[in-house]
Structures are given as C-alpha cells and as structure tokens.
Amino acid sequence: MTWRLFLDDVRNVDWIYANEDPNSYVICRSFHEAVVACTERGCPSFISFDHDLGEDTPTGMDFARWLVERDLDASFFPGDFNWKVHSANPIGVANIEGLLTSYFDTKQQRNAG
C-alpha cells in the first residue's frame, strides 16, 4: 500500500502543502513516531522532512539515516520513493538532501554496474 509521511514536530501538512489533503499523510511528530509508522507500514512512497524535531531529540537527519540503514540490502525503499525537506534549518535541509541524494546516486550506479 502506498502512503505518505509528514515528519514535523509543530507544523501541519496544510502549512507546507496548502493545496493537498492533509488526510493523505500520516503525520509523525517525532523520530520515534516515524520509526514506528515505517516499521508497521513499510517505507512510504513520499516523505516530507523537518530537521529540528524538538530540543535534545533525534532529528529528521537521524530519521533519514535510519531509513538508509534499512535499505542497505536494497529492499526497503519503494521504487517510486521521493522526498522533500521543508525544514526552516538550511543546514539541516542540506544535510538530509545530501545524504539521500548521495545514497540514491550510489545505489543507482551500483545497480547500473
């Protein structure tokens, strides 16, 4: 089953995606909620990441790392997986995008070779 995940400790889906139905996302307010959702449902086809998820808590980057670790045998991410980082933290945005872009580029090169 295809599903979408919105990871943000404060904002709601309609704050970021004004033209989309908020009910089309599973909203997770923490790293731990996102891990539980993915453990129970499998990997979503789309994730919208926030980086900062509260003080002294795992971040959206930690969740991105967790996802990559689940896929090291190339079986977790669905073929149509996509993401967006909507965080207000520019360094957090760059880190999450860099990790996922590098991982998928490497995965694609490995599969082509």
Buried (B, 14 or more C-beta within 10 A) or exposed (E): EEBBBBBBBEBEBEEBBEEBEEEEBBBBBBBEBBBEBBEEEBBBBBBBBBBBBEEEEBBBBBBBBBBBEBBEEEEBBEEEBBBBBBBEBEEBBEBBBEBBEEBBEEBEEEEEE
